[in-house]
Amino acid sequence: MVPRLSATVVGGGIAGLASALSLARAGWQATVLERAPDFGEVGAGVAIPRNGMAALRALGFDDDAIGALGHETLGTGFQDLHGRWLLRIPDDRADVRWTTTIWGVHRERLHAALRHAAEAAGVDLVTGAQATAVRPGAADGEPAEVTWRTAVGERTAESDLVVGADGMWSAVRTQVFPAARPRYSGSTSWRAVIPDTTFDGRLIELWGPGAEFGTLRLSETEVYWYGYFQHPEGSSFDDELAAARARFAGWAPQVVALIEATDPSRLMRHDVYHLPGGLPAFTQGRVVMVGDAAHAALPTMGQGAATALEDAACLGPLIAAPVQAGAALAPALAAFDAARRPRTRAIARQAVRMARFGADLGGGWRQSLRNGFLRAIPGGAVARAGGSIVRWTPPGTVGSR
Ligand SMILES: Cc1cc2nc3c(=O)[nH]c(=O)nc-3n(C[C@H](O)[C@H](O)[C@H](O)COP(=O)(O)OP(=O)(O)OC[C@H]3O[C@@H](n4cnc5c(N)ncnc54)[C@H](O)[C@@H]3O)c2cc1C
């Protein structure tokens, strides 16, 4: 019998906690290194489509746990900036509803649920631990090694596997794939969760020149909004809420009302980056890359968290379980790469196309042309075409729910 194998997971975000949970469920001893002094998630809402929920189920979350995480609703299509429908997805057909079902989830709740599940599965969670160096080792030979900085000095540990789950600015990626660098998308995004019980809870997205505004209910009492717009990298506003008000002035009344109802202390803004060329591989030596560290995509497909959860749900059945049972690591890593890289690359490319057609499109005739085109095509057909992404099944399962 193979002794209990060990993994060091760098990064305690959604990808890292879910990955550690997946490894622990397959019998591995997993340790998460998180550079922040506390485990926590600053963030607003996240739209999790059906494939993300399939991944959560594969990680052991049952219907009750998923129900407690967020609000199940539907994606509705797109409106122009005045709130007039450009493309409306019908909600009276079961096949279309299946594809457009989406869960509005508060990131803090998702993060906490993953942390509790990881702890319950025996994962070691270490905070204040910033990974600074990684030696990938060899899949069929020497162990991998991670060095990290703590308040009291530096530490180094060997393990059978290192999971690079340290997000957009991944230190693991910088060491293992130094040529891959994030690039500014040209857009930045305000995000906020506001108390609300009356707003339409469905995912509604409005497109205007160089900008997009979206709303989604997260619970009976919370609505999430985001305002994504083209803006120079790294700039700041003296008053972010006033700037949001000004940027979206003249948009549909619900947009103006949501911004108006926002507590300035709850408003956040992040410049949006992505990894345009992807990575040449998701594995090297004994290192495997997951989440934004592996495949950061523009948020225009709403698939970042969902694909991070998919990565995690694949780690257990494709790598951890077979290797713990005695299989060689190299083919298991190759199977993970083959399952994850083409899919996430295709989603990232689709997110770029979506941005060009949606939020990044300039004003004037371009808007009229795009809007006229969208009004002419049937929403049901568009939803069914988009179904190929959400119709994902975790390895080892038969059909998605
Ligand atoms: C504006 C915007 C809107 C979005 N909307 C959606 C959406 O609707 N749906 C969706 O699915 N996705 C969405 N996303 C994407 C989603 O948020 C990300 O894809 C997802 O959070 C990635 O999770 P992660 O764990 O890979 O990375 P992160 O959440 O960045 O976590 C990385 C963790 O690693 C830690 N870390 C970093 N470096 C080190 C180090 N050297 N040592 C130790 N720890 C380290 C960090 O502190 C952090 O905790 C959106 C993104 C943006 C920017």
The ligand as a MOL file (V3000), in Angstrom:
LIG
                    3D

  0  0  0     0  0            999 V3000
M  V30 BEGIN CTAB
M  V30 COUNTS 53 58 0 0 0
M  V30 BEGIN ATOM
M  V30 1 C -14.7510 42.0100 -11.8180 0
M  V30 2 C -14.7640 40.5210 -11.7240 0
M  V30 3 C -15.9810 39.8360 -11.7440 0
M  V30 4 C -16.0150 38.4340 -11.6870 0
M  V30 5 N -17.2110 37.7940 -11.7500 0
M  V30 6 C -17.2440 36.4450 -11.7640 0
M  V30 7 C -18.4890 35.7320 -11.8600 0
M  V30 8 O -19.5810 36.3210 -11.9130 0
M  V30 9 N -18.4510 34.3690 -11.9110 0
M  V30 10 C -17.2680 33.6880 -11.8280 0
M  V30 11 O -17.3020 32.4500 -11.8760 0
M  V30 12 N -16.0890 34.3260 -11.7030 0
M  V30 13 C -16.0420 35.6780 -11.6800 0
M  V30 14 N -14.8470 36.3260 -11.5790 0
M  V30 15 C -13.6070 35.5350 -11.5390 0
M  V30 16 C -13.3550 34.8980 -10.1850 0
M  V30 17 O -13.4560 35.8800 -9.1840 0
M  V30 18 C -11.9610 34.2670 -10.1640 0
M  V30 19 O -11.7800 33.5210 -11.3400 0
M  V30 20 C -11.7830 33.3600 -8.9440 0
M  V30 21 O -11.9810 34.0710 -7.7560 0
M  V30 22 C -10.3770 32.7600 -8.9370 0
M  V30 23 O -10.1170 32.1490 -7.7020 0
M  V30 24 P -8.6330 31.6940 -7.3240 0
M  V30 25 O -8.7430 30.9680 -6.0350 0
M  V30 26 O -7.9940 31.0480 -8.4940 0
M  V30 27 O -7.8350 33.0640 -7.1280 0
M  V30 28 P -7.9420 34.1270 -5.9380 0
M  V30 29 O -9.3310 34.3150 -5.5170 0
M  V30 30 O -7.1770 35.3290 -6.4200 0
M  V30 31 O -7.1710 33.4470 -4.7210 0
M  V30 32 C -5.7610 33.3660 -4.6920 0
M  V30 33 C -5.3320 33.2690 -3.2260 0
M  V30 34 O -3.9350 33.0390 -3.1910 0
M  V30 35 C -3.3480 33.8880 -2.2150 0
M  V30 36 N -1.9500 34.0920 -2.6200 0
M  V30 37 C -1.4990 34.8440 -3.6540 0
M  V30 38 N -0.1450 34.7640 -3.7320 0
M  V30 39 C 0.2540 33.9490 -2.7350 0
M  V30 40 C 1.5340 33.4560 -2.3010 0
M  V30 41 N 2.6530 33.8060 -2.9370 0
M  V30 42 N 1.5830 32.6210 -1.2360 0
M  V30 43 C 0.4350 32.2520 -0.5860 0
M  V30 44 N -0.7910 32.6840 -0.9470 0
M  V30 45 C -0.8850 33.5130 -2.0200 0
M  V30 46 C -4.2080 35.1370 -2.2410 0
M  V30 47 O -4.0890 35.8890 -1.0430 0
M  V30 48 C -5.5920 34.5340 -2.4300 0
M  V30 49 O -6.1930 34.1950 -1.2030 0
M  V30 50 C -14.7920 37.7150 -11.5990 0
M  V30 51 C -13.5680 38.3890 -11.5550 0
M  V30 52 C -13.5490 39.7800 -11.6250 0
M  V30 53 C -12.2160 40.5110 -11.5870 0
M  V30 END ATOM
M  V30 BEGIN BOND
M  V30 1 1 1 2
M  V30 2 1 2 3
M  V30 3 2 2 52
M  V30 4 2 3 4
M  V30 5 1 4 5
M  V30 6 1 4 50
M  V30 7 2 5 6
M  V30 8 1 6 7
M  V30 9 1 6 13
M  V30 10 2 7 8
M  V30 11 1 7 9
M  V30 12 1 9 10
M  V30 13 2 10 11
M  V30 14 1 10 12
M  V30 15 2 12 13
M  V30 16 1 13 14
M  V30 17 1 14 15
M  V30 18 1 14 50
M  V30 19 1 15 16
M  V30 20 1 16 17
M  V30 21 1 16 18
M  V30 22 1 18 19
M  V30 23 1 18 20
M  V30 24 1 20 21
M  V30 25 1 20 22
M  V30 26 1 22 23
M  V30 27 1 23 24
M  V30 28 2 24 25
M  V30 29 1 24 26
M  V30 30 1 24 27
M  V30 31 1 27 28
M  V30 32 2 28 29
M  V30 33 1 28 30
M  V30 34 1 28 31
M  V30 35 1 31 32
M  V30 36 1 32 33
M  V30 37 1 33 34
M  V30 38 1 33 48
M  V30 39 1 34 35
M  V30 40 1 35 36
M  V30 41 1 35 46
M  V30 42 1 36 37
M  V30 43 1 36 45
M  V30 44 2 37 38
M  V30 45 1 38 39
M  V30 46 1 39 40
M  V30 47 2 39 45
M  V30 48 1 40 41
M  V30 49 2 40 42
M  V30 50 1 42 43
M  V30 51 2 43 44
M  V30 52 1 44 45
M  V30 53 1 46 47
M  V30 54 1 46 48
M  V30 55 1 48 49
M  V30 56 2 50 51
M  V30 57 1 51 52
M  V30 58 1 52 53
M  V30 END BOND
M  V30 END CTAB
M  END
